[in-house]
Amino acid sequence: MNVLIIPDSFKGSLSAAEVAGIMEKTVLKVFPKSKCMSMPFSDGGEGALFTLKSNADGSLIKSKTTDALKRPISAPYFIFKDQKTAWIELSQTAGLTQLKKEERNPLITSTWGTGLMILEALEQGCETIYLGIGGSATQDIGTGIIQALGGLFLDIKGNELSSGGGELYRLNKIDLSGLHPQALKCKWIIACDVQNTLIGKNGTAYTYAKQKGASNNDIEQLEKGGIRFAEIVQRQFGIDVSNIKGGGAAGGVGAGLMGLLGASLEKGFDLLASLTGLSNIIPSMDLILTGEGSFDEQSLYGKLPIQVATLAHENKIPVFILTGKAKINELKQLPNCKIIDCTPAGMTLDIAMANAAQNLEQALLGGLQSITN
């Protein structure tokens, strides 16, 4: 039996690689003669670098850059074998998990470090930049990236605005005259799986800023900044970025780079599936195992397990979705898919996360044994 093992991480307890290792070990216990292909995967946000390192031709490059508070760090990005294409993972530089809870402040956190990493890739000769934008600590609409590439964001007196989203409500002019020449020639592709717009009640500030440390007053200030940014981009460049689906991703990076650099937004899973040849691998499998920490309504909108299950369904291959917490127990549109909740009934969240490996193994054993009966 050929088994494809392609999980995402169980956030807070197990990495995608750890999940895949447990799954493979468990499969071989029940089906010792099976052939397992392990592909710890990502939906295009955090974890994409590991996916590419393991499944695509290229290498990781260490970059001297900064975190969301502009403190010096070293972080990796992926250069493909052609040396003309790079995958930059925003969370490596502007990630929320890199900050202590008390350091989170989207009025000042910046994507500057992401821009420095992109600048290095451009100077290495890259002509295509893929940008994975999950897990950001920022609400600066990508202005930090543009600043690192040589752009300026000016107030009515011609003074440069401070980093972060907090002063964007004072924006009067965007000056791209000093932008790195390769930035405008480059092809920009943003891996994005959310539908939120830049502004409005379902926009980036109201949806994401609180978890990044914003107070209610901060959220209103950030919303004003988004509105002002959209007005200036419309006035100077004739582009309306206010209501683009996905424009609110990663604190507005989607809208910012679309408006100023002509970036396109594409589904992260689809990009990685293409770059790793996943679509060619799936048809040869007899069983597919995937999963994530929590499987709920949000999972139905582009998260890894549902994407994998859909591809499996198209090829009439059975798939198990294993999850630490299942809020959905059945997918009627995908009858080949079985959802397996790994947490025993009555177990608290803290205990379940502490015993995630054991729970995963026991739940998968039960699922695999049901095939043999």
C-alpha positions as CSV (number, residue, x, y, z in Angstrom):
1,M,0.0,0.0,0.0
2,N,1.3,3.4,-1.0
3,V,0.6,6.0,1.7
4,L,1.1,9.8,1.4
5,I,1.6,11.5,4.7
6,I,1.0,15.3,4.3
7,P,0.1,17.0,7.6
8,D,0.3,20.6,8.7
9,S,1.5,21.4,12.2
10,F,-0.6,20.9,15.4
11,K,0.1,24.5,16.5
12,G,1.3,24.7,20.1
13,S,2.2,21.0,20.4
14,L,3.7,19.3,17.3
15,S,5.5,20.6,14.2
16,A,4.4,19.2,10.8
17,A,7.6,17.1,10.7
18,E,6.8,15.6,14.1
19,V,3.2,14.9,13.1
20,A,4.5,13.2,9.9
21,G,7.0,11.1,11.9
22,I,4.3,9.8,14.2
23,M,2.0,9.0,11.3
24,E,4.7,7.1,9.4
25,K,5.7,5.1,12.5
26,T,2.0,4.2,13.2
27,V,1.3,3.2,9.6
28,L,4.2,0.8,9.6
29,K,3.0,-0.8,12.8
30,V,-0.3,-1.8,11.1
31,F,0.9,-2.1,7.5
32,P,4.6,-3.1,7.8
33,K,5.0,-3.6,4.0
34,S,3.5,-0.3,3.0
35,K,5.5,2.4,1.3
36,C,5.2,5.8,3.0
37,M,6.0,9.1,1.3
38,S,6.3,11.8,4.0
39,M,5.7,15.4,3.0
40,P,5.2,17.7,6.0
41,F,3.4,20.6,4.3
42,S,2.0,24.1,4.6
43,D,-0.9,26.1,3.2
44,G,1.6,28.8,2.2
45,G,2.1,30.6,5.5
46,E,4.3,29.5,8.3
47,G,6.1,26.2,7.5
48,A,6.4,26.8,3.8
49,L,10.2,27.0,4.0
50,F,10.5,23.5,5.5
51,T,8.1,22.2,2.8
52,L,10.2,23.7,0.0
53,K,13.5,22.5,1.6
54,S,12.2,19.0,1.7
55,N,10.4,18.8,-1.6
56,A,11.7,21.4,-4.1
57,D,15.1,21.9,-5.8
58,G,16.9,24.7,-4.1
59,S,18.5,25.8,-0.8
60,L,17.9,27.9,2.3
61,I,19.9,31.1,2.5
62,K,20.6,32.8,5.9
63,S,19.9,36.5,5.8
64,K,21.0,39.2,8.3
65,T,17.8,41.1,8.9
66,T,15.5,42.4,11.7
67,D,12.4,41.4,13.5
68,A,9.1,43.3,13.7
69,L,10.7,45.7,16.2
70,K,13.7,46.2,14.0
71,R,16.1,44.2,16.2
72,P,18.9,42.4,14.4
73,I,18.2,38.7,13.7
74,S,19.3,36.1,11.2
75,A,16.6,34.3,9.3
76,P,16.3,32.0,6.3
77,Y,14.6,32.3,2.9
78,F,14.5,29.8,0.0
79,I,16.3,30.2,-3.3
80,F,15.2,27.9,-6.1
81,K,17.7,26.0,-8.2
82,D,17.3,28.5,-11.1
83,Q,18.7,31.2,-8.8
84,K,16.1,33.6,-10.2
85,T,13.2,32.8,-7.8
86,A,12.9,33.1,-4.1
87,W,10.3,32.2,-1.5
88,I,10.3,34.7,1.5
89,E,8.3,33.7,4.6
90,L,7.2,36.9,6.3
91,S,6.8,35.3,9.7
92,Q,10.6,34.7,9.8
93,T,11.1,38.4,10.2
94,A,7.8,40.0,11.1
95,G,6.3,37.1,13.0
96,L,4.0,37.4,16.0
97,T,5.6,34.4,17.7
98,Q,9.0,36.2,17.8
99,L,7.6,38.8,20.2
100,K,6.8,38.5,23.9
101,K,3.2,39.3,24.6
102,E,4.1,42.6,26.2
103,E,6.1,43.6,23.0
104,R,3.1,43.3,20.7
105,N,2.1,46.7,19.3
106,P,0.9,47.0,15.7
107,L,1.2,50.8,15.9
108,I,5.0,50.4,15.7
109,T,5.7,46.8,14.5
110,S,7.0,46.8,10.9
111,T,7.7,44.6,7.9
112,W,11.0,46.4,7.4
113,G,13.0,43.1,8.1
114,T,11.0,41.3,5.4
115,G,11.9,44.1,3.1
116,L,15.6,43.7,3.9
117,M,15.4,40.0,3.1
118,I,13.6,40.7,-0.2
119,L,16.3,43.4,-1.0
120,E,19.0,40.7,-0.5
121,A,17.2,38.3,-2.8
122,L,16.8,41.0,-5.5
123,E,20.5,41.9,-5.3
124,Q,21.2,38.1,-5.7
125,G,19.5,38.4,-9.1
126,C,16.0,37.1,-8.2
127,E,13.3,38.1,-10.8
128,T,10.4,36.4,-9.1
129,I,9.5,36.8,-5.4
130,Y,7.0,34.5,-3.7
131,L,5.9,36.0,-0.4
132,G,4.2,33.8,2.2
133,I,2.4,36.1,4.6
134,G,0.9,34.1,7.5
135,G,1.6,34.8,11.2
136,S,2.5,38.5,11.0
137,A,2.9,40.8,14.0
138,T,2.2,43.9,11.9
139,Q,-0.5,46.2,10.6
140,D,1.7,48.4,8.4
141,I,0.1,47.5,5.1
142,G,3.5,46.4,3.8
143,T,5.0,49.9,4.1
144,G,8.0,48.6,6.0
145,I,8.8,46.4,3.0
146,I,8.5,49.3,0.6
147,Q,10.7,51.5,2.9
148,A,13.4,48.9,3.0
149,L,13.3,48.8,-0.8
150,G,13.8,52.6,-0.9
151,G,10.3,54.0,-0.9
152,L,9.1,56.9,1.3
153,F,5.8,57.6,3.1
154,L,5.5,61.3,3.8
155,D,3.2,63.5,5.8
156,I,1.7,66.9,4.6
157,K,5.0,68.7,5.5
158,G,7.1,66.2,3.6
159,N,8.5,64.4,6.7
160,E,8.8,60.7,6.6
161,L,6.4,58.8,8.8
162,S,7.6,56.5,11.6
163,S,7.5,52.7,11.1
164,G,4.4,50.7,11.7
165,G,0.7,51.3,11.1
166,G,0.2,53.9,13.8
167,E,1.0,57.0,11.7
168,L,-0.5,56.0,8.4
169,Y,-3.6,58.1,9.1
170,R,-1.2,61.1,8.5
171,L,0.0,59.9,5.1
172,N,0.0,62.5,2.4
173,K,2.3,61.2,-0.3
174,I,4.0,58.0,-1.4
175,D,7.4,58.6,-3.0
176,L,8.7,55.6,-5.0
177,S,11.4,57.5,-6.9
178,G,14.2,55.9,-4.8
179,L,12.8,52.3,-5.0
180,H,15.3,49.6,-5.9
181,P,15.1,49.3,-9.7
182,Q,14.7,45.5,-9.6
183,A,11.6,45.9,-7.3
184,L,9.5,47.3,-10.2
185,K,10.8,44.8,-12.7
186,C,10.3,41.8,-10.4
187,K,7.3,39.5,-10.5
188,W,5.5,39.5,-7.1
189,I,3.3,36.6,-6.1
190,I,1.7,36.6,-2.6
191,A,0.6,33.4,-1.0
192,C,-2.7,34.3,0.6
193,D,-5.6,32.1,1.8
194,V,-7.7,34.7,3.6
195,Q,-10.5,36.8,2.1
196,N,-10.4,39.9,4.4
197,T,-10.2,43.3,2.8
198,L,-8.0,46.2,3.8
199,I,-10.7,48.3,5.4
200,G,-14.2,47.8,6.9
201,K,-15.7,45.7,9.6
202,N,-14.2,42.5,8.0
203,G,-11.0,44.3,7.2
204,T,-7.5,43.8,8.6
205,A,-7.7,46.1,11.6
206,Y,-11.0,44.9,13.0
207,T,-10.2,41.3,12.3
208,Y,-6.6,40.8,13.2
209,A,-5.1,43.8,15.2
210,K,-6.4,42.8,18.6
211,Q,-4.5,39.5,18.6
212,K,-1.4,41.6,17.7
213,G,-1.7,43.7,20.8
214,A,-4.0,46.5,19.7
215,S,-6.5,48.2,22.1
216,N,-9.9,49.3,20.8
217,N,-8.5,52.9,20.3
218,D,-5.5,51.4,18.4
219,I,-7.8,49.5,16.1
220,E,-9.7,52.7,15.2
221,Q,-6.4,54.4,14.5
222,L,-5.2,51.6,12.3
223,E,-8.5,51.6,10.4
224,K,-8.1,55.3,9.7
225,G,-4.6,54.5,8.5
226,G,-5.9,51.9,6.1
227,I,-8.5,54.3,4.8
228,R,-5.9,57.0,4.3
229,F,-3.5,54.6,2.6
230,A,-6.2,53.5,0.2
231,E,-7.1,57.1,-0.6
232,I,-3.5,58.1,-1.4
233,V,-2.9,55.0,-3.6
234,Q,-6.1,55.8,-5.5
235,R,-5.1,59.5,-5.9
236,Q,-1.5,58.9,-6.9
237,F,-1.7,55.6,-8.8
238,G,-5.3,55.2,-9.8
239,I,-5.6,51.8,-8.1
240,D,-8.4,51.0,-5.6
241,V,-7.0,48.6,-2.9
242,S,-9.7,49.2,-0.3
243,N,-11.9,46.2,-1.1
244,I,-9.7,43.6,-2.7
245,K,-10.3,40.1,-1.3
246,G,-7.2,39.1,0.5
247,G,-5.9,42.6,0.6
248,G,-6.1,42.6,4.4
249,A,-3.9,39.6,4.8
250,A,-0.9,40.1,7.2
251,G,-1.9,43.5,8.3
252,G,-2.6,44.7,4.8
253,V,0.6,43.5,3.0
254,G,-1.6,42.1,0.3
255,A,-3.2,45.4,-0.5
256,G,0.1,47.4,-0.1
257,L,2.1,45.3,-2.5
258,M,-0.7,45.0,-5.0
259,G,-1.2,48.7,-5.1
260,L,2.5,49.7,-5.2
261,L,4.3,46.8,-6.8
262,G,1.6,45.1,-8.9
263,A,1.7,41.9,-6.9
264,S,-0.8,39.2,-7.5
265,L,-2.6,37.1,-4.8
266,E,-2.7,33.4,-5.2
267,K,-3.7,30.5,-2.9
268,G,-0.7,29.4,-0.9
269,F,-1.5,25.7,-1.1
270,D,-1.9,25.8,-4.9
271,L,1.5,27.5,-5.2
272,L,3.2,25.0,-3.0
273,A,1.4,22.1,-4.7
274,S,2.7,23.3,-8.0
275,L,6.3,24.0,-6.8
276,T,6.6,20.6,-5.2
277,G,4.8,18.5,-7.8
278,L,2.2,17.3,-5.4
279,S,-0.6,17.0,-8.0
280,N,1.6,14.4,-9.8
281,I,2.2,12.5,-6.6
282,I,-1.3,12.0,-5.3
283,P,-2.8,9.8,-8.1
284,S,-0.3,6.9,-7.3
285,M,-1.4,6.7,-3.6
286,D,-3.7,4.2,-2.0
287,L,-4.3,6.3,1.2
288,I,-3.6,9.8,2.2
289,L,-3.1,11.1,5.8
290,T,-3.3,14.8,6.6
291,G,-4.3,16.9,9.6
292,E,-4.0,20.1,11.7
293,G,-4.4,21.1,15.4
294,S,-8.0,22.2,15.1
295,F,-10.4,21.3,12.3
296,D,-13.3,23.8,12.3
297,E,-15.3,26.1,10.0
298,Q,-12.2,28.2,9.2
299,S,-10.5,25.0,7.9
300,L,-13.0,24.9,5.1
301,Y,-11.6,28.1,3.6
302,G,-8.3,27.0,2.1
303,K,-6.6,25.3,5.0
304,L,-4.2,22.4,4.1
305,P,-6.4,19.4,5.2
306,I,-9.4,20.4,3.1
307,Q,-7.2,21.1,0.1
308,V,-5.6,17.7,0.4
309,A,-8.9,16.0,0.9
310,T,-10.3,17.7,-2.2
311,L,-7.4,16.6,-4.4
312,A,-7.8,13.1,-2.9
313,H,-11.5,13.1,-3.8
314,E,-10.8,14.1,-7.4
315,N,-8.5,11.0,-7.6
316,K,-10.9,8.7,-5.7
317,I,-8.4,8.1,-2.9
318,P,-9.4,7.7,0.7
319,V,-8.1,10.3,3.1
320,F,-7.9,10.6,6.9
321,I,-7.9,14.1,8.5
322,L,-6.5,13.8,12.0
323,T,-7.0,16.7,14.3
324,G,-6.5,17.6,18.0
325,K,-10.0,19.1,18.1
326,A,-12.7,18.3,15.5
327,K,-15.6,20.9,15.4
328,I,-16.7,19.3,12.1
329,N,-17.2,15.6,12.1
330,E,-18.3,15.0,8.5
331,L,-17.7,16.4,5.0
332,K,-20.7,15.3,2.9
333,Q,-19.2,16.7,-0.2
334,L,-16.1,14.6,0.3
335,P,-17.4,11.0,1.1
336,N,-13.9,9.6,0.8
337,C,-12.7,11.6,3.7
338,K,-12.8,10.5,7.4
339,I,-12.2,13.0,10.1
340,I,-10.5,11.6,13.2
341,D,-10.5,13.5,16.5
342,C,-7.4,12.6,18.4
343,T,-8.4,13.9,21.8
344,P,-10.1,11.4,24.1
345,A,-13.5,12.5,25.4
346,G,-13.3,14.5,28.6
347,M,-9.6,15.4,28.3
348,T,-8.8,19.1,28.9
349,L,-7.1,21.2,26.3
350,D,-3.9,21.6,28.3
351,I,-3.6,17.8,28.9
352,A,-4.5,17.1,25.3
353,M,-1.7,19.4,24.0
354,A,0.8,17.9,26.5
355,N,-0.1,14.4,25.2
356,A,-0.6,15.3,21.6
357,A,1.9,12.7,20.2
358,Q,0.4,9.8,22.2
359,N,-3.2,10.9,21.3
360,L,-2.3,11.1,17.6
361,E,-0.7,7.7,17.5
362,Q,-3.7,6.0,19.3
363,A,-6.3,7.7,17.2
364,L,-4.5,6.8,13.9
365,L,-4.0,3.2,15.1
366,G,-7.8,3.0,15.5
367,G,-8.4,4.5,12.1
368,L,-6.0,2.2,10.3
369,Q,-7.2,-0.9,12.1
370,S,-10.7,-0.1,10.9
371,I,-9.4,-0.6,7.3
372,T,-8.1,-4.0,8.1
373,N,-11.4,-5.2,9.6
